[in-house]
Amino acid sequence: MATGWGRILSIALVVLLAASCSSTASRSATSPTTKTRPPGLNGTDTTAAASSTSAPVQPGSRPKVLVAVTTAGAVQALDPATGKALRTLATGAIGEEIGLSPDGLTVYYETPVGCAHQINRVPTAGGTSTVLGSGGHPTMSPDGTLLAYVLQPGFGAGTTACDRADTSAGAYAVVVRDLARGGEKSFPLPPAVVSGGLPLPIAHLSWAADNRRLAVTIGGGQDNEQWSVSIMDRTRDTNYPGATSVPVSGPARTYYREVVFLPNGDLFVDRECCAGYPPHVTSSELATVDAATGVSLQQVAIGLTTRDHGSLDADASGHWLLYLSGPDLLVSEDGARPTTLATGFQAATW
């Protein structure tokens, strides 16, 4: 009798183990389809929106290339895992914007020339820099064929020669250059804004994964109350900032200091309060938000109000976020608590 019961118990145990293994295998097989986007990015699939020029990046795998501009103006290639400088690519760079081609082979950066800026490019492996022309805020499209940049005065203000330069609203524009076929298209301010004489300075540009839309962050301006973000469609709009404004949630006078597109169309933002003159920041929040509604999806970090937060970026998979807090370079995987990778920078991207 004992032997019979032992046989029955053994059979039952085998059945239970088989069911357990089958259940585990089923969960493992279905997890990529039921949760194809990390929780920090609102549970939506990013694979369809990923750049077509590079292989998909698997969760947990950091981007292979990280470039930055030091506070001393050196353009450097960094180790994405440690932040250690691998090599210096160029010197004399300025600004909080640096562009990187999707294949990771070319860096775009800006330098001062007279009363303006010029855009340069250099291989990430090292080599000779090439001047592309006047402009600033170089930003590469996800497919690697388009370079967006900004024309606006401002550098060298205070000197006699630069004070006589054209600083009117008509001197501002977003330009999209076709690197594959040549030619470019300019998106100036609307005539009504130009005639009004109050320019809309551009603080940041960011491409959507469709290679068509650009998020344009307008800077504070003279009264520090111009902060806003709009979406400009290069195939439809004729002017910047663009026809669609991004709503901002929060107390009155809350604004976006900077935003960048995530691969799925949401935004990674630094949302601050409150604008005014003189500038007085009372709160700073790094978060992901819905581009259509401005509703928060996930809080990534609370920023220090004594520091500026810029160079927001996301890799092609949408899993890795990057930004600067003052000179500190921070990274976050899937919106988790950021960690400091390195310090001493004014711009960074991967």
C-alpha positions in Angstrom: 0.0 0.0 0.0 2.8 2.4 0.9 4.5 1.6 -2.4 1.3 2.4 -4.3 0.8 5.7 -2.6 4.4 6.6 -3.2 4.0 5.8 -6.9 0.8 8.1 -7.0 2.6 10.9 -5.1 5.6 10.7 -7.5 3.3 10.9 -10.5 1.4 13.9 -9.0 4.7 15.7 -8.3 5.9 15.2 -11.9 2.6 16.6 -13.2 2.8 19.7 -10.9 6.4 20.3 -11.9 5.5 20.0 -15.6 2.6 22.5 -15.2 4.9 24.9 -13.3 7.5 24.8 -16.1 4.8 25.2 -18.7 3.4 28.2 -16.9 6.9 29.8 -16.5 7.7 29.2 -20.2 4.4 30.8 -21.2 5.1 33.9 -19.1 8.6 34.2 -20.5 7.3 33.9 -24.0 4.5 36.5 -23.6 6.4 39.1 -21.6 7.9 40.9 -24.7 4.4 41.4 -26.1 2.6 42.3 -22.9 5.3 44.6 -21.7 7.3 45.8 -24.7 8.1 49.2 -23.2 9.5 49.8 -19.7 7.2 51.0 -16.9 9.0 54.4 -16.9 7.9 55.0 -20.5 4.2 54.3 -19.9 4.0 50.7 -21.2 3.9 51.4 -24.9 5.9 49.6 -27.6 9.0 51.5 -28.8 10.3 49.0 -31.4 8.2 50.3 -34.2 9.4 53.9 -33.7 13.1 53.0 -33.3 15.6 54.4 -35.9 15.7 52.2 -39.0 19.4 52.9 -39.4 20.6 51.0 -36.4 19.9 47.7 -34.8 17.4 47.6 -31.9 19.0 48.1 -28.5 18.1 45.5 -26.0 16.9 46.4 -22.5 19.8 46.7 -20.1 22.3 47.3 -22.9 23.8 50.8 -22.7 24.3 52.8 -25.9 27.8 52.1 -27.4 28.8 55.8 -28.0 28.6 58.7 -25.6 30.0 62.2 -26.5 30.2 65.3 -24.4 31.5 68.9 -24.3 33.5 69.7 -21.1 33.1 73.0 -19.3 36.5 74.0 -20.8 35.1 73.4 -24.4 36.7 70.0 -25.2 34.6 67.6 -27.3 35.2 64.2 -25.8 34.2 60.6 -26.5 33.3 59.0 -23.2 33.0 55.4 -21.9 29.2 55.0 -21.7 29.5 52.7 -18.7 32.0 54.7 -16.6 32.0 58.3 -18.0 35.8 58.1 -18.4 37.2 60.2 -21.2 38.4 57.9 -24.0 39.8 60.7 -26.3 39.5 64.4 -27.1 38.0 65.0 -30.5 38.1 68.8 -30.7 38.4 72.0 -28.6 36.8 75.4 -28.5 33.2 74.1 -28.4 30.4 76.1 -26.7 26.7 75.6 -25.9 24.6 72.9 -24.3 23.8 71.2 -27.6 25.9 68.5 -29.3 24.7 66.2 -32.1 25.5 62.6 -32.8 24.8 60.6 -36.0 22.6 57.5 -35.4 25.5 55.2 -36.4 27.7 56.8 -33.7 30.4 57.8 -36.2 30.1 61.6 -36.4 29.8 64.4 -33.8 28.3 67.8 -34.6 29.2 70.7 -32.3 29.3 74.5 -32.4 32.1 77.1 -31.9 32.0 80.9 -31.7 33.0 82.9 -34.7 32.8 86.7 -34.5 29.3 87.6 -33.4 27.8 84.2 -34.4 28.3 80.5 -34.1 29.3 77.9 -36.6 28.6 74.2 -36.8 31.5 71.7 -37.1 31.7 67.9 -37.4 34.3 65.4 -36.4 34.6 61.6 -36.4 34.0 60.0 -33.0 37.1 57.8 -33.8 39.2 61.0 -34.0 40.4 63.0 -37.0 40.0 66.4 -38.6 37.1 68.7 -37.9 35.1 70.1 -40.8 33.1 73.4 -40.8 29.6 73.0 -42.1 28.6 76.7 -41.8 26.9 79.3 -39.6 24.5 78.1 -36.9 24.0 76.5 -33.5 22.2 73.7 -31.7 23.0 71.0 -34.3 20.5 68.1 -34.0 20.6 64.9 -36.1 17.4 63.2 -37.3 16.9 59.6 -36.2 17.5 58.3 -39.8 20.7 60.2 -40.1 19.8 62.1 -43.3 18.8 65.5 -41.8 20.5 68.1 -39.7 18.4 70.7 -37.9 20.1 73.8 -36.5 19.3 77.3 -35.4 20.2 80.7 -36.7 20.0 83.4 -34.0 22.1 86.3 -32.8 23.4 86.7 -29.4 27.0 85.7 -29.2 29.4 88.5 -28.4 26.7 90.9 -27.2 28.2 93.8 -25.4 31.0 94.4 -27.8 30.6 97.4 -30.2 30.8 95.3 -33.4 28.3 92.7 -32.2 25.9 95.3 -30.9 25.6 96.7 -34.4 24.9 93.2 -35.8 21.4 92.2 -36.8 19.7 91.1 -33.6 16.1 91.7 -34.8 13.4 89.0 -34.8 14.0 88.5 -38.5 17.4 87.1 -37.8 16.0 84.0 -36.1 15.2 80.7 -37.8 15.2 76.9 -37.6 17.0 75.4 -40.6 16.8 71.7 -41.8 19.6 70.6 -44.0 19.3 67.4 -46.2 22.7 65.7 -45.7 21.8 62.9 -48.1 20.6 64.9 -51.2 21.8 68.4 -50.4 19.8 71.6 -50.0 18.1 73.0 -46.9 14.8 74.6 -45.8 14.5 77.6 -43.5 11.7 78.1 -41.0 11.8 81.8 -39.8 9.5 83.4 -37.3 6.1 84.4 -38.6 5.9 87.9 -40.2 3.6 89.1 -37.4 6.1 88.1 -34.7 9.0 89.8 -36.7 7.0 93.0 -37.1 6.2 92.9 -33.4 10.0 93.0 -32.7 10.0 90.4 -29.9 12.1 87.4 -31.0 11.6 83.9 -29.7 15.0 82.6 -28.8 15.5 78.8 -29.3 16.9 76.9 -26.3 16.7 73.3 -27.7 15.7 71.2 -30.7 14.7 67.5 -30.7 13.6 65.2 -33.5 10.7 62.8 -33.3 11.3 59.2 -34.5 9.3 59.9 -37.6 12.1 62.2 -38.9 9.4 64.8 -39.6 8.5 66.6 -36.4 10.8 68.7 -34.2 10.1 69.7 -30.6 11.2 73.4 -30.3 11.9 74.7 -26.8 11.6 78.5 -26.7 13.9 80.1 -24.2 13.0 82.6 -21.5 13.7 85.8 -23.4 14.2 89.1 -21.8 11.4 88.8 -19.3 12.0 85.1 -18.7 8.3 84.4 -19.4 8.5 83.2 -23.0 9.3 79.6 -22.0 7.2 77.3 -24.2 7.4 74.1 -26.3 5.8 73.6 -29.7 6.0 70.8 -32.3 7.1 71.9 -35.8 6.3 69.7 -38.7 9.0 70.3 -41.4 6.7 68.9 -44.1 3.7 71.1 -43.3 4.8 74.2 -41.3 6.5 77.2 -42.8 7.6 78.9 -39.6 8.8 78.1 -36.2 7.9 77.6 -33.3 5.3 75.3 -35.0 1.5 74.9 -35.1 1.1 72.6 -32.1 1.9 73.7 -28.6 2.7 71.2 -25.9 0.5 71.7 -22.8 2.2 72.0 -19.4 0.6 70.7 -16.2 1.3 72.1 -12.8 0.8 75.4 -10.9 0.4 78.7 -12.7 3.6 79.8 -14.5 5.0 76.3 -14.7 7.0 75.8 -17.8 9.3 73.4 -19.7 13.0 74.3 -19.4 13.8 71.7 -22.0 12.1 68.7 -23.7 13.2 65.8 -26.0 11.2 63.3 -27.9 11.2 59.7 -26.7 11.1 57.0 -29.5 7.4 56.3 -28.9 6.4 60.0 -29.2 6.2 60.9 -25.5 8.5 63.5 -24.1 11.3 63.5 -21.5 11.2 67.0 -19.9 12.6 69.3 -17.2 9.5 71.0 -15.9 10.1 74.0 -13.7 8.2 76.6 -11.7 8.2 79.5 -11.7 9.1 82.0 -14.4 9.5 85.7 -13.7 12.1 88.4 -13.7 14.6 88.1 -12.1 14.6 84.3 -12.7 13.5 82.4 -9.6 13.2 78.6 -9.9 11.2 77.2 -7.0 10.9 73.6 -8.3 12.5 71.4 -11.0 11.2 67.9 -12.0 12.6 65.5 -14.6 9.8 63.5 -15.9 8.2 61.7 -18.9 5.0 63.3 -20.2 2.4 62.8 -22.8 3.1 65.1 -25.7 -0.5 65.7 -26.5 -1.8 66.4 -23.0 1.2 67.3 -20.9 0.1 64.8 -18.3 2.9 63.2 -16.3 3.7 59.5 -17.0 6.6 59.0 -14.6 8.8 61.1 -12.4 12.4 60.4 -13.0 14.0 62.8 -10.5 13.5 66.0 -8.5 16.1 68.6 -9.8 18.0 70.9 -7.6 16.6 74.5 -7.9 20.2 75.9 -7.6 21.2 74.1 -10.8 20.3 74.3 -14.4 19.2 71.0 -16.1 19.9 70.5 -19.8 21.2 68.2 -22.5 18.2 65.9 -22.0 18.5 62.9 -24.2 17.2 59.3 -24.7 18.8 56.5 -26.6 17.3 54.9 -29.7 15.6 52.2 -27.6 14.0 54.6 -25.1 15.4 52.7 -22.2 18.3 55.0 -21.3 17.8 58.7 -20.3 20.6 61.2 -19.9 20.8 64.8 -18.7 23.1 67.3 -17.0 22.5 68.7 -13.6 24.8 71.7 -13.5 28.1 70.1 -14.7 27.1 66.6 -13.5 26.2 64.0 -16.1 23.4 61.7 -14.9 21.8 58.6 -16.5 18.7 56.6 -15.7 17.5 53.2 -17.0 13.8 53.0 -17.7 13.1 56.1 -15.5 14.7 54.6 -12.4 16.6 56.8 -9.9 19.4 58.5 -11.9 23.1 58.0 -11.0 25.9 60.4 -11.6 28.2 59.1 -14.3 30.8 61.9 -14.5 31.2 65.6 -13.9 32.6 68.7 -15.6 30.4 69.0 -18.7 28.2 71.6 -20.5 26.6 69.3 -23.1 26.3 65.5 -23.7 24.4 63.0 -25.9 24.3 59.4 -26.9 
